[in-house]
Amino acid sequence: MSKYQVQHLTEIINAFGGTNNIVAYNNCVDQLRYDLKDLSLLNTDALKQLGAGSINVFDGAKHVQVTFENAEELNQAIKQNLTEIASKCNNQQSSENCGCDSKKEVKQELSNDFYAPLSGLVSSLNTLNDDVLAKNLVGKGFIIQADKSLNKVDVLAPFDAKITMIPANKSQVILKANNGAELVMLFGLDSYKLDGIGLTSPKALNDTIKANEVLMQLDLTKFNELNVKPNIIVALTADSKYQEFTELSDQAIQGQLLAKLS
């Protein structure tokens, strides 16, 4: 049995802005290393009251590193209890998703098409060895398995969007579309191990991107060196207007219609 009480874990997650505000739950031996959607929801005073030591905030990457005793064990307990934590969590509304542009959106004929960012076999998130993603705690989505025989792969944007989060290691991005869709895209489940090596993007935080423009370039030789599977993981976030993928094909063909958002 874990020595951590769920209530205590929930208070820690609340201090990060709630489960809906956390994109990635990573750690090292003495730090929780979380990627957040909205840094304004981070409560550093609450974290210190809960036992945190140093708190390092990386504004551009929307990344936070918080020192805790036994951080590795703590993060494991958080991930194991995430379903219960999410049910108790005080998820706050992000100021970045306040609907301030809703009038502008109503005037436009907006598409709900989702184009394949790369070619490959499509599979379910529940095949992943990761409880957070497999149990749809980030959101509903799927995996596209990249062709391991290739040396390089271009990953394209699935729709017109703005890049609202991209960490320094480029292991993932959050895309926000004008139609209200929001999704997180991970370039390999363990690609944080690459520390940015083998991932190159022509885009930066807050850039706009068109459907089928290059979002990220992957050097799969670097993935293979560290045994990182080059699977592209796509999941709609809790703040997305759309919460389902419909008419999803089981085979992605890059640049062609893969699914509808609903």
Secondary structure, DSSP 8 states (H G I E B T S, - for coil): --SS-HHHHHHHHHHTT-GGGEEEEEE-SSEEEEEES-GGG--HHHHHHTT---EEEETTTTEEEEE-TTHHHHHHHHHHTHHHHHHH------GGGS-TTHHHHHTS----EEE-SS-EEEEEGGGSS-HHHHTTSS-SEEEEE--TT-SEEEEE-SSSEEEEE--TT-SEEEEE-TTS-EEEEEESTTGGGGTTTTEE-S--TT-EE-TTSEEEEEEHHHHHHTT---EEEEEE-TT-S---EES--SEE-TTSEEEEE-
